[in-house]
Amino acid sequence: HTRLRTVTGVQTCALPIYQTLYLTDYSANAIFSLPAVGGVPTLVASGTPELVNTRGLALSPDGTTLYVAGWGTGTVLSVPVTGGTPRILHAGAPFIAPHHVLVSKDGSTLYVADNFAGAVFSLPTSGGTPTTLFAGAPFGANLAGPLALALTTDGQTLLVACGTAGLFALPTAGGTPTLFAQLQCLVTGQAFLLSLGIRSSSSNLTRSEEHTSELQLPYV
C-alpha cells in the first residue's frame, strides 16, 4: 500500500461528484489523491525535478487542475488531477520559495505566498510573469513571512498568515496590508511559531497552527 510521509498541503475538490482530497507529500516529492471518506492514496504525479519539496496546492474551480507551490525549486506548477507531467507556470525570480498557492474565484489568477521572499504575488493560471502584490514590512521573512493564504467571500481581499508576524488583510489588486490579528498560542502563551493554514467562510476565519490545531475568529 501507499504510505504518506510528510503531508504539507491538502485541497478538497469543491464539486460534490468528486469527493476527493489532493495532498502534497514533500518527503516523497509527490502528489496524491485520496477519497474524502478515506481509503488508499493514489499517486497523481512524482519523480520530476519540479516536485522536489512541494508545499501548498490549490484546485481549479472546475476541478480539473491542481496548482502546486514548488517550495524547494522556486517554482509554481500545474498538473491535471488525473495525473501527468507537471507544467511550470513560472520558475525563479521573483519567487524564492513559494509556500502556498490560492486560485481566484473565476479561476484566472493564482495568489502565491513566498515566505523566503517575504512577499505575496499574483500569477495567471496559464503561466507568465508574476506581479508583486506586496513585499517587505510588515511582512517578515522565513518563519515570519507569508506562509498561507485565504480569500474572502467577495474575492477582493487576501488573508495572509505570516508566522510570527501576524495575520494580515491584503487587497487582491495589491496595496498596503493591514494587521488583521496578532494571536498567541493557547498552550505556550507565545506568538505563533508557524501559521500553516487559514480558511475563510461566510462568517468565520479559521487558522491552523502547530500547537493549537485551529482557532476561529469572527470575520466582518
C-alpha positions in Angstrom: 0.0 0.0 0.0 1.0 3.7 -0.3 2.2 5.4 2.8 2.2 9.2 3.1 5.3 10.5 4.8 5.2 14.3 5.2 1.9 15.9 4.0 2.1 19.7 3.7 -0.8 20.7 1.5 -4.4 19.4 1.3 -7.1 20.6 -1.1 -10.6 19.3 -1.4 -12.4 19.2 -4.7 -15.4 21.5 -4.3 -17.6 19.6 -6.7 -19.8 17.1 -4.9 -19.4 14.5 -7.7 -15.7 14.1 -6.9 -15.4 14.0 -3.1 -11.6 13.8 -3.4 -8.7 15.1 -1.4 -5.5 16.1 -3.0 -2.3 16.1 -1.0 1.4 17.1 -1.4 4.0 15.0 0.3 7.3 16.8 0.3 9.3 13.9 1.7 8.1 11.7 -1.2 8.3 14.6 -3.7 4.8 13.6 -4.9 1.2 14.5 -5.2 -1.6 12.0 -4.2 -5.4 11.8 -4.3 -7.4 10.3 -1.6 -11.2 9.6 -1.3 -12.7 12.0 1.2 -14.2 9.1 3.1 -10.8 7.5 3.5 -9.0 4.7 1.7 -5.8 4.1 -0.2 -3.9 7.2 -1.7 -3.5 7.2 -5.4 -0.3 8.7 -7.0 -1.1 11.8 -9.2 2.5 12.9 -10.0 6.0 12.2 -8.8 9.6 11.7 -9.9 10.2 15.0 -11.7 12.7 17.6 -10.5 10.0 20.3 -10.2 8.2 18.3 -7.5 11.1 18.4 -5.0 9.9 19.7 -1.6 6.4 20.8 -2.7 4.2 22.6 -0.2 0.7 24.1 -0.7 -1.6 23.3 -3.5 -4.9 24.7 -4.9 -7.6 23.2 -7.1 -9.1 25.0 -10.1 -12.8 25.9 -9.8 -13.7 23.3 -12.5 -12.0 20.6 -10.5 -9.6 19.6 -13.4 -6.2 21.1 -12.5 -4.0 21.3 -9.4 -1.7 24.3 -8.8 1.3 23.5 -6.7 3.9 25.6 -4.7 7.3 24.2 -5.5 9.0 25.5 -2.3 12.2 23.5 -2.9 12.7 24.7 -6.5 11.3 28.3 -6.5 8.5 27.3 -9.0 4.7 27.3 -9.3 3.4 24.3 -11.2 0.1 22.9 -12.6 -0.8 19.3 -13.1 -4.0 17.6 -14.2 -5.9 15.9 -11.3 -5.9 12.8 -13.5 -2.1 12.7 -13.5 0.6 13.6 -15.9 3.7 15.7 -16.3 3.7 18.9 -14.2 3.8 22.1 -16.2 5.9 25.0 -14.9 3.9 28.2 -14.8 6.9 30.3 -13.5 10.3 29.5 -12.2 12.9 31.7 -10.5 12.8 35.4 -9.6 10.9 37.0 -8.1 10.0 33.6 -6.4 12.4 32.2 -3.9 10.4 29.6 -2.1 6.7 29.6 -2.8 4.9 28.1 0.2 1.3 28.3 -0.6 -1.0 29.0 -3.6 -4.6 30.0 -3.9 -6.8 30.3 -7.0 -9.2 33.2 -7.6 -12.9 32.5 -7.8 -13.0 32.9 -11.6 -10.0 30.6 -12.0 -7.9 33.1 -13.9 -5.4 34.1 -11.2 -3.1 32.4 -8.7 -2.1 34.1 -5.5 1.3 32.9 -4.2 2.7 33.3 -0.7 6.5 33.1 -0.6 7.9 33.1 2.9 11.6 33.5 2.0 10.8 36.4 -0.3 8.6 38.0 2.3 6.0 38.7 -0.4 2.7 37.8 -1.9 2.4 37.6 -5.7 -0.3 37.1 -8.4 0.3 34.9 -11.4 -2.0 34.0 -14.4 -3.2 30.4 -14.1 -2.0 30.0 -17.7 1.5 31.0 -16.7 3.6 34.1 -17.3 5.2 36.8 -15.2 4.3 37.2 -11.5 3.1 40.5 -10.2 4.2 41.6 -6.7 1.1 42.5 -4.7 3.2 43.4 -1.6 6.7 42.7 -0.3 8.6 43.7 2.8 7.5 45.1 6.2 5.1 44.4 7.9 5.6 41.0 6.3 8.7 39.3 7.7 10.8 36.6 6.0 11.3 32.9 6.7 9.0 31.9 9.6 7.7 35.4 9.8 7.0 35.5 6.1 3.8 34.7 4.2 3.0 31.0 4.8 -0.7 30.6 3.9 -3.5 32.4 2.2 -7.3 32.6 2.3 -9.7 34.6 0.2 -12.7 36.5 1.5 -16.1 35.5 0.1 -16.3 38.6 -2.1 -12.9 37.7 -3.7 -11.5 41.1 -3.0 -9.2 40.5 0.0 -6.5 38.0 0.8 -5.9 36.9 4.4 -2.2 36.4 4.7 -0.7 34.3 7.6 2.8 35.4 8.3 4.1 33.1 11.0 5.3 35.2 13.9 4.5 38.5 12.2 0.7 38.0 12.4 -2.3 37.7 10.2 -2.8 40.5 7.5 -5.5 41.6 5.1 -4.2 42.5 1.6 -6.3 43.7 -1.4 -6.1 41.2 -4.3 -5.2 44.1 -6.5 -2.3 44.9 -4.3 -1.7 47.7 -1.8 -0.8 48.1 1.8 -1.5 45.1 4.1 -3.3 45.8 7.4 -2.9 43.8 10.6 -5.9 41.5 11.0 -4.9 39.7 14.1 -1.8 39.1 16.3 -2.6 35.9 18.2 -0.9 33.9 20.9 -0.6 30.2 21.3 -3.1 28.9 23.8 -0.6 26.3 25.0 2.6 28.2 25.4 1.4 31.8 25.5 3.9 32.7 22.8 3.3 34.2 19.4 2.5 31.7 16.7 5.6 29.8 15.5 4.1 28.6 12.3 0.8 29.5 10.7 0.4 26.7 8.2 -3.1 27.2 7.0 -6.1 29.5 7.0 -9.5 29.1 5.5 -12.3 31.7 5.2 -16.1 31.0 5.2 -19.0 33.3 5.1 -18.8 34.1 8.8 -15.6 32.8 10.3 -11.9 32.6 9.6 -10.0 29.5 10.6 -6.3 29.5 11.1 -4.4 26.2 11.9 -1.3 26.3 14.0 1.1 23.6 15.1 0.3 23.9 18.8 -3.4 24.6 18.9 -4.8 22.7 15.9 -7.1 25.5 14.9 -8.6 28.8 16.0 -11.7 30.5 14.8 -12.2 34.3 14.6 -15.2 36.2 13.5 -14.6 38.0 10.2 -16.6 41.1 9.4 
